[in-house]
Amino acid sequence: MARLLYIEASPRKDRSHSIKVARAFLESYRETHPSDTVDSLDLWAADLPRFDGYIINAKYNILHGRDHSDEEREAWRAVEHVIEDFKAADKYVFSLPMWNFGIPYKLKHFIDVLVQPGYAFSYSPDEGYKGLITGRKAMCVYARGGAYGAGSGGESLDYQKTYMETILGFIGITGVESLVVEPTLMAGPEKLEEIEAGLMEEAGRAAAEF
């Protein structure tokens, strides 16, 4: 039995194109993997720890090999909780819109909490950087108002998909698949409905093999 963690990064909920396709994926996944567990993390409802005060001091103590004070140790537990919950999953599904060519700040906050030395990656002079969250795979469902895919002419402005693939690969998750809903603002209602319908079918097929 595997655990799938669904991480939702859009605040638009029922109006979100990325969530709509992700829900089609999850529905098919539950049907085709009945023994697996599916948990959800809504980043807009999550109480993520802030990186200031005792937490930032604790991070730099780890980087420099220093011990934590009692206050720092207690504050750092909130970071460890986020990391432990993430690492307890075998598979990941992310749904996220493009904001200013990149990712929503709530997702960036989550990533900045998650990606910690000794937990998500390591470094040594001999090996360089090495991801520690290995043996997993991820599906990223993207939505963006314009077109940024291959042949669109907007490829150089895509800091959404490229960032997710880079950061997930950095921590060891190299089997990253994607479903891209685009262009949500430029397609027009009828064309967008057609695009979404096709992607929802594709999501159902992909989930069965995920």
Buried (B, 14 or more C-beta within 10 A) or exposed (E): EEEBBBBBBBBEEEEBBBBBBBBBBBBBBBEBBEEBBBEEBBBEEBEBBEEEEBBEBBBEBBEEEEEBEEEBBEBBEBBBEBBEEBBEBBBBBBBBBBBEBBBBEBBBBBBBBBBBEEBBBEEEEEEEEEBBBEEBBBBBBBBBBBBBBEEEEBEEBBBBBBBBBEBBBBBBBBBBEBBBBBBBEEBEEEEBEEBBEEBBEBBBEBBEEB
